[in-house]
């Protein structure tokens, strides 16, 4: 799928002067065919319709794959950029090689909005989750830092439908 690339290292626009960089691999061939397979395999990716992009996180790094580019955040230097890009490309190529074993997922996935999550929560602001409010909990759910099961009132019988909707949202 991906055989080679041209590396670009740049300062992220959101943090000029920071000690970390982002890396971009410019890919000659169009790799959009692998995106539905990545969408099926990756944990909580954001996936755009028509194979325009797929975005995911692993640890503190963010990844974005577009038809001719792979971008990775939280890079310290050019050496680390090569290592991370090579490893990620190897994983993408492996998924492509195993595509006959994977059911591609073409469904568009977007990050749930905090207010949409908040509407499903019990709105007790009980603090049982360790956070000061249901709004703070909703924000943590949206970021993937908490799970629905961390909200004890959500686990009660009267919240079954809300919990089902949150699970459909991927939370």
N, C-alpha and C positions, 0 to 999 in steps of 0.2 A: 504494500500500500504506500508507505512512505520510505523512499530510498535515501534521500539526502535533503539537505536544507541549507539555507543561508541564515546565519545567526545575526540578530540585532539585539543589542543590549541598550536599554534606555531608562531614564528616570521616570517613575510613574507620575502622571500629570497631577494626581491628587496629593502628592507629597514631594514637591521639588526640594532638592538638597538633602533628601533622606539618604541613609547609609545603605539602603537596599534598592535593587533595581527590578525591572521586569525584563524578561527575555522574550524574543519573538523569533520563531523559526518560519522563514519564508519557504513554502513548499511549492515546487514546480507543478506537480500534478494536483488535480482536484480530488480531495479526500472525502467529499461529502457523502459518498456511499457508505462509509463506515459509521456515520453518526447514529443511525437507528440502532445499530448493534451496541454502540457505546451507551445509548439511551437505555437499552435493556439491561446492561451490565452494571453501570455506575450507580453509586449510592446518591440519591437525591440530585440528579443533574437538572439543569434548566435547559430545555431543548426548544429551539425555534422550528416553526413549520418549514417544510420544503428543504430540510437539511441546510439551513442558513448558518446555524451555530449550535454548539453545545457547550455549556459552562458547568464546571464542577469544582469542588474543593476537596483537598486531601490535606489534613493537618492545617498548617497555617498558610498553605499555598493555594492560590486560585489558578484555574486552568480554563482556557477558552480555545476551542477548535472551530475554525472557519474553513471554507473550502480550500484555501491556499495558505493557511497560517495556523500555527499553534502558539499561543501566548501563555506565559507562566509568570506569576508574581512571586515576590519575596526571594529574590536572587541576590547573593552577595557579590559575585564577581563572574567574569567570563568563564572560568573553569567550572564553577558550579552550574552555570547556565548550560554548558555542554552536557554535563553529567545528568542534570534533571531532564533536559530535552531528550537526550538519547534514551534514558530509561522510560520516559513517557511514550516516546515513539515506538520503542520495543513493545510496550504494553498494548498500544493501539494496533500495531502490526499483528500481535498475537491474537487479539480479539478478531481482527479481520481474517486471520488464518482459520480460526475456530467458528466462523460465521455459520457454517452448516449445522452447528450444534446449538446455535442461539436463535431464538425467535426475535426478529427485529421489532423494535417498538417505535412506531411513527407518531405516537401521541405527543402533542405539544405539552410541555411541562413548564410552568412558570412558578416563581416563588410566590407563595400565598401572601397576601397583604395582611399587615398586622391587624387592621380593623376587621377584616373578614374572619381572622382567627378569634379576635376578641369577642365578636358576636356569638361565638360558639361556647365561650367559657362561662362558668357559673356566675361570674362577676361578684364574688363574695369578698374579694380582697382579704382573704383569710390569712395569707402568709404561710400556709402549710407547705408551700413549695419552696420557701426560703426567700421569696422575693416580696417586695412591699406592696405590689398591686397586680391585678390581673393584666393590666396593660404591659407591665414589665415582663410578666410571664409570656404574654403573646409575642412580644418582641424577641424573647429568647427562643421560643418555639420557631418563629420565622427564620432565625439565624441557624437553627439546628443545634442550639446549645442545651435545649431541654427536650423532653419527650412528653407526650400527652399524659402518660401514666404518672408524671411527677405532680400533677394536679389532683389531689385526693378527692375533692368534690366531683371531679369529672368521672371518677370511678364508681360513683353511686348510681343506683338503678335509674333514677330520674334523668340522668345525663347520658343514657345509652345512645340516643339519637345524635346528640352533639359530638360524642366521642366517635361515632361512626363517620360523621361528616369530616371531622378532623383527620381521621385515618385516610379517607378518600383524598384529602388535600396532601397526603404524604407525611402527615405529622404524627 
